[in-house]
Amino acid sequence: MMENLSLPLPLPTLIAIVVALAVFIAVRANGKAMTFFNEVATELSKVSWPTKEETVQSTGVIIVMVGIASIIMFLYDTFWGTVTSRLLKL
């Protein structure tokens, strides 16, 4: 019988590491895949990333717009719920 085996990491984590390592080795051995990943890295270096201030402003706009959309949907739902319930009581 197997005794209580003490592993440094949980078994699923070890399996994930082994699978990731196998995928890494397979990709490194494939020339087409390496070319593709190098091209992706080149294109990502050309991306103009937003500043922190732009990200904060965009996030604020999104939060406000989601709030407005939620209020409009709530009003439509309340209106049509009231209309439907009154029609069903006829």
Stockholm file with secondary structure:
# STOCKHOLM 1.0

chainA/1-90         MMENLSLPLPLPTLIAIVVALAVFIAVRANGKAMTFFNEVATELSKVSWPTKEETVQSTGVIIVMVGIASIIMFLYDTFWGTVTSRLLKL
#=GR chainA/1-90 SS CCCCCCCSSCHHHHHHHHHHHHHHHHHHHCHHHHHHHHHHHHHHHTCCCCCHHHHHHHHHHHHHHHHHHHHHHHHHHHHHHHHHHHHHTC
#=GC SS_cons        CCCCCCCSSCHHHHHHHHHHHHHHHHHHHCHHHHHHHHHHHHHHHTCCCCCHHHHHHHHHHHHHHHHHHHHHHHHHHHHHHHHHHHHHTC
//
